[in-house]
Every structure is written in structure tokens, then in C-alpha cells.
Amino acid sequence: MRAQEEFQGWSPHEVMDFLYSFHDPRPQDRVVWKIAPGERASLWDDCLQNRRIRIGWDEVGSLGQYESDQELKAALDRNWPYSSGGNLRLARQMLAFRDLERGDLVVANRGKSEVLALGTVVGGYAYDSDEPTHRHTVAVDWDTSYAQSFDAPRHAWQQTLAKVPATLMREIRRGQGLHDALGTPGAVAGDEGADAPKGSPVDGVVLPDDELPDDVRSVRDLLAHKGQVVLQGPPGTGKTRLALNVALALAGHPDLIEATPAERAATLAELSAVPEEERAARLTMVTFHPSYGYEDFVEGFRPDTAADGAGLHLKMKKGVFLRACAAAEELPDETFLIVVDEINRGDLPRILGELITLLELDKRGSVSITLPTSGRQLTVPPNIRIIGTMNSADRSVSHIDSAIRRRFAFFDVPPDLDALDGDVEGLGLASLLEGLNDRLDAQFGPDHLLGQAYLLSDDRPLTTVEQLSHAFHHEIVPLVTDYCLGRPDMLRAVLGELVDDRTGRVVQTNPQDLPGMLAKVFVTAGITEEDGVSAESEWNGE
């Protein structure tokens, strides 16, 4: 390339910058991080002037020496022994800071409701031993035209490092005001000639693909590659919701993924409305269970309720899958999605039967089989997709056998702490769930964690002590008790002093006292403040 006259004298870094400007090979859905420049933005002037961002925890030394989050967690545990319960999440955040790449976006903030600037990473990580504190640094070009304040605080921003959801990122870009016309999120003020990158807002319009959250985009791509996906994870992580979000995206409604429940419900009802008997909608939802069979999903003789005369009359009827196939053949340009809730609770070899052969994408539309009951020929159209959900904590069902597993892609849906952007009487809900899950993981393994849904109401974090008390005593405690199989010693290992030593049962508390008790058991194990103090200090008002 440098043999061409235009590039004579260019350094390798200059050539790389030029290529990345026009042909960036990295995924377009890179995570945007919020990073606080010191306690109450005390380091902001330095960061702005010297074009960088700095964070603390200097005692662990250069982050370049750590090969895994567990190694960094061990170093954090040595320096903050009373914070070991929440250090794994911090370790992962710090390694994400270390691994920021040129072109990544970061948001600098002050407190929970103020954006100072939007920055573009222009250099790699460095450990600056000449600085007295906050020695972990990354080079950043800052654009202060994005400075703004939110109407309501973002409680997750009490941490030094936090992910910025796509919806909040769009809000930050909209808040740029007159500078929206620039189009380039990371542009330095005055760079009016910069071209907008792929997916950037131009005149208030965002490309549909950039509207998709990362998990929706990943599942959609897996469906395109495999045809079938199983979403697996602990209870309450939002597996069914994710499946419905994918349905909205496939139907051309990505804007409704973050809409109100009522708006989502109206569109989902429209997508799943059956036009007439023996037909299928673009979205079909079923739930597998031990009594669900081949006759329900494929075809079989079923009672004919419309028949006249005495006695039992049977009629050959198409099942859910055959009706979807017929509709998909009539509308080949539309995607027909079948969402199977609790897919592992059914007898999959019996339910799917000979369909296992036709599920592979290379056999769609080309290979046909003869159904044994009716004798009809079946070819699965290429525009049929299946999403199954599977609760990894369900011990009452067997594993999916290898023949079926090979025809599905599997996508893990872990607890989403970033969704718990709130607190109840000073108790951070994300920190509560993290501390509880650390104990559950230690006792039972990663399949027996709890999802964020237990601390949400109408898709928003709990806000009152009454809501928290109801969720804890009537939803969380029964599930944890079930995990413990009635053994008080295991229950005490998870819930600590919340378990009465005499009775072996969880103590009933006044709702007003519950946040403090939960903080003492679970949350004092986290480092969440911008200056690196423990959450216990935060709870005590330090």
C-alpha cells in the first residue's frame, strides 16, 4: 500500500488509522462504557486537558499482568479482603477498561445524572506510575458538546465503571442539541466535515440494525446461521422476553423492543393473531410439558368437536409446526417464528419425531419426508425459525439428547445487573443481586443463580420497601429454600444471619428494616463508589 505515491512517508500507525477509518473490521455493537474521572469528577480537568481517562485501584499494579478475571479478583481480594464477594464484577469491568480499543466510545460523568463529555479512545491502556493516584489510564479524545444533565439519576452510575445501554446512548446523542448535525459521536468540536459512521444518528434517524440490543442481534444472527436457538439460563433472566424481542426485530419493529409494556403487547398480539382456523400467525408461542406430544406439534388424530351424532369422532389435524410451515410457504418473504417455552420439559424426541432430519438449514426447501400418520409429504420452508427457552436450574427434566442438541444453537442468558438501575432506601439492587448470586454460585453452581426479574416491577427496578419485602420473602426465599432441599445449614450459608438459628427458617422482618439487613448480609461485599471505598462505607454515609 505504501508503494503508492499517496502513502509515501506514512508510518504504520498512520496507515492503520486510515484503514480503520473506512474499513473497521470490528463488530459494530461494541460496548459503550461510562467511566467516572475520580470522585465527583475531581480528575476531570486533568483528563480533559491531557486527553485521557483515569481510574483507581492502584494497589493491584498494572492490569497488563493479569490473564483472567479470576487473577485480578484474587489481587482485589488481597487488598480489600472484606470486599471479596463483589470483586469479580469489578475485575471484569477493570479488564474491559484495559482492553478498550481505538475507536471505542466512553462517557465521562459527574455523579448519577451529569454527562461531562463523550470520548473516542485513541490509544491503548497504560499504568502511569508517576501519578500519585488513579494510575490506570487510557488515551481519549473528548467531545464536550455532549455535556448534559438527565432529569432523573442513573443509579448504576454510582460505580466508577458501568455499561451504557443502547437506549441511554441514544438519549445522550439526542441531548447533544445543535451538535447533532455533526453526526459523529466521537468527533472533536469543530470537526463539522466528519462523515457519520455506520449506525450513527443523521437528522434523527438511526439505522434499524443499530436499534438492536447486543443480545437480540446475537440471537438473530444465530437463527440465520442455524435456524433454531435455545436460550438457556437461570430463572428470571428474561429468556422469554428476549425471544419476544427477537420476534419484534424479525417482524421489523426494533423500535418496540424498549417500548412500554402496553405498546409491546399490542404489537405482539397482532403478530400472534391466528387469521383463521388451521392457519398460523407470524409468531406462534407454545409451552412444552410432559403431556405435550407429536400430535400437538406435528399432526395427529384429534377429537372433532364440530362432528354431529353420538360417540367420539376423530379428525386428522395439523399441529402447530405444520400450520406454520403452510403459512410460511404462502409468504416466503416473511419470517415465521415459533417460540417454545420450557423446551426441555417436553419429550423432545417424541414431539419432534422425524422433523429432526428437516431442521437443518441445508435440508430446508429441498428434502422432504413422508409423515407416517397422514402420509403427506413435508418439506420445511427456509423461512421457519424456532426459539426455545430452557431453565438451567430445573432439576426435574433430563438433558437434551445429542441428536437434537446438534441441530440447535445455544445462547446463554445470564443475570443482567445493568437492568437494576435503582435502589431502595439506599440499598443498590444490582449490588444486592450480585452478592446473593455470589453465595448461590458458591453453594450450587452457576445454573442456580437468580435473574434480575425478581427485583423488577413492570420492567423497572423496585422502588419501595414494600415491593422489596414482597419480592424477597415471597419470591426469592421460596426459590432459595427449594435449592437448599430443606437443609437449614445450606440455607444459612446462602442467607446468613437472615436465617433464625433456632428454627432454621428465614426471619420475618419489618419492611422498613429489610434494606439494612440485606445490605449487611450481601452488599457490604462490593466496591462501588467512584473513589474506591466499600459499599459498607456508602451505606454508613461515609
Buried (B, 14 or more C-beta within 10 A) or exposed (E): EEEEEEEEEBEEEEEEBBEBEEEBEEEEBBBBBBBBBBBEBBBBEBBBEEBBBBBBBBEBBBBEEBEEBEBBBBBBBEBBEEBBBBBBBBBBBBBBBBEBBBBBBBBBBBBBBBBBBBBBBBBBBBBEEEBEBBBBBBBBBBBBBBBBEBEEBBBBBBBBBBBBBBEBBBBBBEBBEEBBEBBBBBBBEEEEEBEBBEBBBBEEEBBEBBBBBBBBBBBBEBBEEBBBBBBBBBBBBBBBBBBBBBBBBBBEBBBBBBBEEEEBEEBBEEBBEEEEEEEBBBBBBBBBEEEBBBBBBBBBEBEEEEEEEEEEEEEBBBBBBBBBBBBBBEEEEBBBBBBBBBBBBBBBEEBBBEBBBBBBBEBBBEEEBEBEEBEEEBBBBBBBBBBBBBBBBEEEBEEBEEEBEEBBBBBEBBBBBBBBBBBBBEBBBBBBBBBBBBBBBEBBEBBBBBBBBBBBEEEEBBBEBEBBBBBBBEBBBEBBBEBBEEEBEBBBBBBBEBBEEEEBEBEEBEBEEBBBBBBBBBBBBBBBBBBBBBBBBBBEEE
